[in-house]
Amino acid sequence: MTLLLGIDLGTTKTTCIAVNSESGKLVASVVIPTCGNITSEEALKLGRSEWDAAAVLQSGFDCLSEIARHPAVVNQSIASLGVTGQQHGMLLVDRDLKPLSPLINWQDQRGNELIPGRKSTWVEEARDRCGEDSVARLGCRLNSGFLGTTLFWLNEQGLVPPGSRACFIMDLLVSQLTNGELQTDPSVAGSAGILNVASRDWDPGAIESLGLSCDQLPAVQEVDRPAGQLSAARACGLPAGTPVAVPIGDHQASFLGSVADRHSSVLLNVGTGAQVAVFTNNTVFSPPVELRPFPIQGNLLSNVGLTGGWSFQVIESFVRQLGVTLFSADSDHAVYDQLTALARQADADCGGLRCVPTFSGTRSNPLQTGSFDGITPHSLTPANFARAVLNGMAENYRLAWNQILEITGPTATAPTLVGAGNGLRENPELAAAVARQFGSVAMVTAHREEAAFGAALVGGVAAGVLSSLDDAGRLINYAPE
């Protein structure tokens, strides 16, 4: 049996899997916490998110070591290792590729801070410098947490040491695994907000307007060939010489690990947040939809930053606090299952109660708030309250899909709806609400670790085990309905 390995260096957990290269069966999976959050309480109040880069990388090494010891992997042929991880965030490294800064991850909000003595934020200043016409070239608008924004902020504070370089955390992981130079795929580089989506390379105009240099960034390399081979010093118990792919973005990896036919499917991924995405060979898009480079060729039209499991978590926390405050209930006892059961008891229209669950703002408007309306003595029940939130989430996804259709135009046949993420898998009432909005039940994969699976498939393509990404799609197996 020949195995394809994939690792996802995520924000809360690091996952490594092994996939049978013939059947697509997931034969082994290891999940460990991603360590290294060093954000102080004071920094948290400022919206910062900083991590010890060495500790995050160690989580990756530890996860690879565990998969190497897994009984289903020992003595098997390892064809390749594919890598993905958290996008947007960045760190600085020196000439020897040693971290000079913490990993400032995608959750960091320093870009939304006001510039001292000004009424505009750093993000607004960065967007103004790049110019409105740059959006079409870059595939998106700069936002807080993007590498481009954070590097601009650091540079303006005089915090970028001479000769240092910025990179994504998974770039550094691959570099250390292979003892090679920093390389990043367009699917990752696009999340910096300063990549030209047509040339699939850094955009000199945007970078210069921010007072930065292309020399400060990793080389952009397509993933159709390996970044290098596992070095003996960093093999983590795996065979030295195993081809390692250039890292890809976790959004694109989840798409690849979920969608068997990228040309006729729409992906709804619901985790803490949510995204709706379709594949396109074009570069035409319109905000709030972003154009995100796909590995090797093409792009995703992605509507991101949608309301996900976090919205339901906010409601769960509110209900639990009510129980603690009014009834002295156990504060550690989560009530997700009870809320889902309550939602099942409500009518589909919740008696007219409606919820806009943007409790933490949106990508385009971080200050937007959520709301409930249609409140009457009849509609305001716990069951309607719970179901209205789920209905609002599903409606948000349908509106996001409509915005994509405004770009692509209607399709001759309805695309296959594919679902991913635990937010959708583990809440049957949300899945039912989605089915009502889209007119079809979302197919879900037999495996749960979609991003790591997508990374494994890309690794197989880079190593030549799989002939193409379309060929890789045949290894996607769906759970029975």
Secondary structure, DSSP 8 states (H G I E B T S, - for coil): -EEEEEEEE-SSEEEEEEEETTT--EEEEEEEE---B---HHHHHTT--EE-HHHHHHHHHHHHHHHHH-TTTTTSEEEEEEEEE--S-BEEE-TT--B-S-EE-TT--GGGSB-TTSSSBHHHHHHHHH-TTHHHHHSS---TTSHHHHHHHHHHTT-S-TT-EEE-HHHHHHHHHHT---EE-HHHHGGGT-EETTTTEE-HHHHHHTT--GGGS-EE--TTSEEEE--GGG-TTS-TT-EEE--EEHHHHHHHTT-S-TTSEEEEEESSEEEEEEEESS----TTSEEEE-SSS-EEEEEEEEE-HHHHHHHHHHHHHHHHHHH---TT---HHHHHHHHHHS-TTGGG-EEE--TT--SS-TT---EEE---TTT-SHHHHHHHHHHHHHHHHHHHHHHHHHHH---SS--EEEEESHHHHT-HHHHHHHHHHHTS--EEBS-S-HHHHHHHHHHHHHTTSSS-HHHHGGG--B---
